[in-house]
């Protein structure tokens, strides 16, 4: 059901990518291995798990979306998806560990949570994340979900100044209505940080906002990943029509 293919132009070669859901523990481990490479080795995050895998307690409850390169079948992009039913079994959404989600609790039966998004450094030209988003849209359509939430992260290598400045820049245009507002358990002290830096919006956050997502919170500090996380929510009803024609086929 997720057998989508895509031609992606790289600098030197043309790769053919395809999309699927992980069906076996070995396929889940491939996603966890890519996550470890990106989060631990590239970003320096303190991930759990052993043997070069990023593993946490939510993995067993999630569906794992995979993008592979067809000539090698290597996993080069992944997202994990937590459905409302599986969230109940897991004890709640992952993001509830970072935010008080009380104001949106009435939407949980129609809400999927996405996270652990990453793309191999050789495939970050756009085609891989486009395919992942198409897979997410298909998943939501098939199961009749209406809302997608997830933590959007900004690195804190500079102590949080870039994250504070980015939030300050985006809040006037993209902050959610009050009824969707959530509150960080460990808020980034943005008032004590420089909020006037000129910073680029990370591609993933930029993509969410172009699709029609809200930012539902001030940044929370994730000490394990050393990131500032904002909760984003994308109601399917708000998806930009130009993008909807591309993703919701």
C-alpha positions in Angstrom: 0.0 0.0 0.0 3.0 2.3 0.4 4.8 1.2 -2.7 5.6 4.7 -4.0 8.6 5.4 -6.2 10.4 8.7 -7.0 13.2 9.7 -9.2 15.6 12.0 -7.4 18.4 13.9 -9.1 21.6 14.1 -7.1 24.8 16.0 -8.0 26.3 13.0 -9.9 23.8 10.2 -10.2 20.1 9.6 -10.5 18.7 7.4 -7.7 15.3 5.8 -7.6 13.7 5.8 -4.2 10.8 3.8 -2.8 8.6 3.9 0.3 7.3 1.3 2.6 6.4 0.5 6.2 8.7 -1.7 8.3 7.2 -5.1 8.6 9.8 -7.0 10.6 12.1 -6.3 13.6 15.1 -6.3 11.2 13.5 -3.5 9.2 12.8 -1.5 12.3 16.4 -1.9 13.3 17.4 -0.4 9.9 15.5 2.7 10.8 17.0 2.8 14.3 20.5 2.4 12.8 20.0 5.5 10.6 18.6 7.4 13.5 21.7 6.6 15.5 23.9 7.7 12.7 22.1 11.1 12.4 21.2 11.8 16.0 24.2 10.4 17.9 27.0 10.5 15.5 26.2 13.7 13.6 24.3 15.7 16.3 25.9 14.3 19.4 22.6 13.4 21.0 22.6 11.1 24.1 20.4 8.4 22.6 19.4 5.1 24.3 20.1 1.8 22.8 23.2 -0.3 22.0 25.0 -1.6 19.0 24.7 1.5 17.0 20.9 1.7 17.3 18.7 4.5 18.6 16.0 2.7 20.6 13.4 4.0 23.1 10.2 2.6 24.7 7.9 4.0 22.0 9.5 2.1 19.1 7.5 -1.1 19.7 4.2 0.8 19.5 5.0 2.8 16.4 4.8 2.2 12.6 8.1 3.0 11.0 8.0 4.7 7.6 11.1 3.9 5.4 12.5 5.4 2.2 15.0 3.1 0.5 17.4 3.6 -2.4 16.5 0.9 -4.9 19.9 -0.1 -6.1 21.3 -0.8 -2.6 17.9 -1.1 -0.7 19.6 1.0 2.0 17.2 2.9 4.3 18.0 6.6 3.7 15.0 8.2 5.3 12.6 7.4 8.1 9.7 8.7 10.3 8.0 6.9 13.0 4.2 7.2 13.5 2.2 6.7 16.7 -1.5 6.2 16.2 -4.1 7.1 18.8 -4.7 3.4 19.6 -1.0 2.6 20.0 -0.5 5.8 22.1 -3.0 4.6 24.6 -1.1 1.3 24.9 2.2 3.1 25.2 0.9 5.3 28.0 0.5 8.4 25.9 2.3 10.4 23.2 6.0 10.9 23.2 5.5 14.7 23.2 3.6 14.5 26.5 7.0 14.0 28.1 7.9 17.5 26.9 4.6 19.4 26.9 1.3 19.6 28.8 -1.1 18.5 26.1 -4.3 19.1 28.1 -5.8 21.6 25.7 -5.7 19.2 22.7 -6.5 16.0 24.6 -10.1 16.1 23.1 -8.5 15.6 19.7 -6.4 12.5 20.6 -8.7 10.0 19.0 -8.1 11.7 15.6 -4.4 12.5 16.1 -1.2 10.8 15.0 2.1 11.7 16.4 5.2 11.7 14.1 8.8 11.9 15.2 12.4 10.7 14.9 12.5 12.1 11.3 15.9 11.8 9.7 17.5 11.6 6.3 20.9 10.2 5.4 23.3 13.1 4.8 23.8 12.0 1.1 20.1 12.3 0.3 19.0 15.7 1.8 18.2 17.4 -1.5 14.5 17.3 -0.9 13.1 14.2 -2.6 13.5 12.0 0.4 11.5 14.2 2.8 8.9 14.8 0.1 8.4 11.0 -0.2 8.2 10.7 3.6 5.5 13.4 3.8 3.6 11.7 1.0 3.7 8.5 3.0 2.4 10.3 6.1 -0.4 11.9 4.2 -1.4 8.5 2.8 -1.3 6.9 6.2 -3.6 9.6 7.7 -6.0 9.3 4.8 -6.2 5.5 5.0 -7.0 5.6 8.7 -9.1 8.7 8.7 -7.0 10.7 11.1 -7.4 14.5 11.1 -4.5 15.9 13.0 -0.7 15.3 13.0 1.5 16.5 15.9 5.2 16.3 16.5 8.2 17.9 18.1 10.1 20.2 15.7 13.7 20.6 16.9 16.3 23.4 16.7 19.9 22.6 17.6 21.2 24.3 20.7 24.9 24.3 20.0 24.9 28.1 20.7 23.1 27.7 24.0 19.7 28.4 22.6 20.0 31.9 21.1 19.2 30.7 17.6 16.1 28.8 18.9 14.9 31.8 20.8 15.4 34.1 17.8 13.6 31.7 15.5 10.6 31.4 17.8 10.5 35.2 18.1 10.5 35.5 14.3 7.8 32.8 13.7 5.3 33.4 16.5 3.4 36.3 15.0 2.5 34.4 11.8 2.4 30.8 12.9 1.5 30.5 16.6 -1.7 28.5 17.0 -5.0 29.7 18.3 -5.3 29.5 22.1 -7.4 26.3 22.0 -4.4 24.4 20.5 -1.8 25.9 22.8 0.4 23.5 24.8 3.0 24.3 27.5 6.6 23.0 27.9 7.5 21.2 31.1 11.1 22.4 30.8 10.8 25.7 28.9 13.7 27.3 27.2 14.4 30.6 29.0 13.8 32.7 25.9 13.6 36.0 27.8 17.2 35.5 29.0 18.4 34.8 25.4 19.2 36.8 22.3 15.9 36.9 20.3 17.1 39.1 17.5 19.6 36.9 15.7 19.2 36.4 11.9 18.8 32.6 11.7 17.7 30.3 8.9 14.6 28.2 9.6 15.5 24.5 9.6 14.2 22.8 6.4 11.8 20.4 8.3 10.2 23.2 10.2 9.9 25.3 7.1 8.2 22.5 5.3 5.7 22.0 8.1 4.8 25.6 8.1 4.4 25.7 4.3 2.0 22.8 4.5 -0.1 24.8 6.9 1.1 23.7 10.4 0.7 25.7 13.6 3.4 26.2 16.2 1.6 25.3 19.4 4.1 26.1 22.0 7.1 28.1 23.2 10.3 26.0 22.9 11.0 23.2 25.4 14.6 22.2 26.2 15.3 18.6 25.4 18.5 17.9 27.4 19.2 14.5 25.9 19.2 15.7 22.3 20.4 19.2 23.3 17.6 20.7 21.1 14.9 23.3 21.6 11.6 21.6 20.6 8.4 23.3 19.6 5.2 21.3 19.2 3.7 21.6 15.7 0.2 20.6 14.7 -1.0 20.1 11.2 -4.8 19.7 10.8 -5.4 18.0 7.4 -8.1 20.6 6.8 -5.4 23.3 6.8 -3.0 21.7 4.3 -2.0 24.2 1.6 -4.1 23.3 -1.5 -1.1 23.4 -3.8 0.7 20.9 -1.6 -2.5 18.8 -1.0 -2.6 18.2 -4.8 0.9 16.8 -4.6 0.6 14.7 -1.4 -3.0 13.7 -1.0 -3.4 11.5 -4.1 
